[in-house]
C-alpha cells in the first residue's frame, strides 16, 4: 500500500439500457429461451437462483444488458452484510453488465470487470459468489421476489448501523475505529436509504482489506474515524486518519460507492 496524505474518488452514474427483444438484439435469443419476456418495471423480472452445492440463494434482475445481483444472507452467514443489522439484512446490490461470450453464453461482470454470473444459452447458470474465485452451478427457483432495490430506511437504521459498524470493524482490526454521521445529520423521520447502505458498504470494504494481517495492521494504524457525509456525488477521501465517505440521497445505487470501489481506494491510498 502506498502512503498518501490525502486522496479522493468520485463515481459517475451509469446509463441504463432497455431490453430490445428483436432478432438483431444479441441478447434476445437467450432471453427468449429463458422465457423472461415479462418485465417488472424497467428493470426486468427478478429471478431467484439456488447454488447446487450448498443451497445459497441469490437474486438476479436484468433488462438484457444491464443487471443487478443480490446474494442473500443465509444461516450463520459471516459476511458483514449479514451482521451489521439484525433487523434489516444489508446484502450488497451489485450492478453488472452483460457481454456475449462463446457458445452463446452471456457473462455478467461488475464495474471492476470481475465475472459474477454466466448464463448459458440452454439455461444453466454459473455464479461467482463474492469472496469465492470458483464458479458454482446454480438453478432457477421459481419465486415471486420484489425488484432489486435498496430497502427503505429511516435515520434510526443508519444510527444503529454506525454503532454496529464501529463494533465490528474495531474488533476485526484490533483498534478503535469510530463510524459517525456528519452534520447535518438526518432527523428521525428523514429518509436514510442511501446513507444506511453506504454505511454497510464502507464497513464491508474495510473488513475485506483487514482480512489480510498486513492490511489489518495498516488499517489500525492509519484510520481512526470513518465519517459518512452528505454530498452531491458518491465519493471517498482520506486525510489525517479520517476517511470521509460521501453519499448522495435519492440517487439509489448511484448515490453510494460499492464496497469494491472503497476497498480499492483504501488499498491504493494507505
Number of C-alpha atoms within 10 A of each C-alpha: 11 8 10 12 10 14 15 14 16 14 15 11 12 11 6 11 14 13 19 14 17 10 9 9 13 17 23 18 16 21 18 12 12 15 10 17 14 9 14 13 9 13 20 22 21 24 21 19 22 19 19 13 9 9 12 16 19 20 21 21 23 28 24 24 21 23 23 21 23 19 18 17 18 12 7 8 11 10 17 22 22 21 21 25 19 12 9 14 16 25 22 23 21 21 20 25 21 21 16 15 13 9 9 15 20 23 23 27 20 19 15 10 10 13 19 20 25 22 21 18 19 12 14 14 22 19 24 16 17 11 8 9 12 10 15 17 16 23 17 16 14 10 10 10 11 12 18 21 11 16 14 13 18 18 19 16 19 26 21 14 26 24 14 20 28 19 16 20 26 19 13 16 22 15 16 18 24 18 27 21 19 15 10 8 15 18 11 13 10 12 18 23 21 25 30 28 30 28 29 27 26 28 26 25 22 24 25 19 21 21 12 11 11 12 20 21 14 17 25 20 16 18 21 17 16 24 21 23 21 22 13 11 20 25 22 25 19 22 14 12 18 18 23 22 27 25 28 21 20 13 15 15 23 19 26 29 26 24 23 20 20 23 22 13 18 23 16 12 17 20
